[in-house]
Amino acid sequence: MNIGVAQQQSFPVIYREKEIGLLIPDLIVNEEVLVETKIAESFTSAHEAQVIGYLAITELRVGLWLNFKFARLQWKRLVR
């Protein structure tokens, strides 16, 4: 099974029909899943909103948030 991974791919951020910056997510897997890696105490609604916003900008449907703060990996799957 081949898994395609794109690192640091950039996406324009558009507001009111004007490009205001670039979004550079950590990873895009198989051109379907946005992966964001963090080191945080816990999942927060702000982190969730951030990933949902990233999904909207990239036009992807599924996001995976990975938290490497603790010895055991924490993760959360988000669907737009």
FILOZA-657535 format. One record per residue (C-alpha): x, z, y. Coordinates in steps of 0.2 Angstrom, whole numbers, padded with zeros to 4 digits, always signed. Layout:
N
XZY
...
// end
This chain:
80
+0000+0000+0000
+0007-0005+0017
+0003+0006+0032
+0007-0001+0049
+0012+0012+0062
+0015+0008+0080
+0024+0020+0091
+0023+0022+0110
+0011+0007+0112
+0005+0006+0130
-0013+0003+0135
-0019+0001+0154
-0030+0014+0161
-0043+0006+0171
-0054+0015+0185
-0066+0005+0195
-0059-0011+0190
-0042-0006+0195
-0027-0002+0184
-0022+0016+0189
-0009+0019+0175
-0004+0018+0157
-0009+0028+0141
+0005+0029+0128
-0002+0037+0113
+0010+0045+0100
+0005+0034+0085
-0008+0020+0081
-0010+0018+0062
-0016+0002+0054
-0023-0003+0072
-0037+0009+0068
-0032+0027+0070
-0025+0035+0085
-0014+0050+0081
-0009+0063+0094
+0004+0077+0090
+0004+0093+0099
+0011+0111+0098
-0003+0122+0103
-0010+0139+0099
-0027+0131+0094
-0038+0117+0096
-0047+0117+0113
-0061+0107+0120
-0049+0100+0133
-0038+0093+0119
-0054+0086+0110
-0059+0078+0127
-0042+0071+0129
-0042+0062+0112
-0060+0056+0115
-0054+0048+0131
-0039+0040+0123
-0051+0033+0110
-0061+0025+0124
-0046+0018+0132
-0039+0011+0116
-0056+0005+0110
-0052+0014+0093
-0065+0024+0084
-0055+0037+0075
-0043+0050+0081
-0032+0062+0072
-0025+0077+0081
-0010+0086+0073
-0004+0103+0078
+0013+0108+0072
+0013+0125+0080
+0012+0135+0064
+0020+0134+0046
+0005+0126+0039
-0001+0110+0048
-0017+0110+0057
-0027+0095+0060
-0043+0089+0067
-0052+0072+0065
-0062+0065+0080
-0074+0050+0079
-0080+0041+0095
// end
